[in-house]
C-alpha cells in the first residue's frame, strides 16, 4: 500500500505543478490577460490564485481519503521493505 500512496501523491503533485506552471507562464507571457476582470470586478490573477489554493485543499482531501481507504490493513516493516538494512 505504501507504493500506491507514494504513486498517488506523485500524481497529485504533478497535476498541481502543471496548474502552477500555467499560472506562472500566463503571468510571464501574457500579463495583460491576468488583468481581465471576468467575475464581479475581480481580476483573473486573483481568481486563478484562489483556484490554486482551492485545488490544493481539494487534492489534499482526496489524497487523504484515498490513502485512508487503502491503509486499513496493517503490515509489518518487513512487508514494506523497511526492515532490511
Secondary structure, DSSP 4 states (H G I P E B T S, - for coil): -HHHHHHHHHHHHHHHHHHHHHHHHHHHH-HHHHT---BTTB-HHHHHHHHHHHHHHHHHHHHHHHHHHHTTS---TTTTT-S--
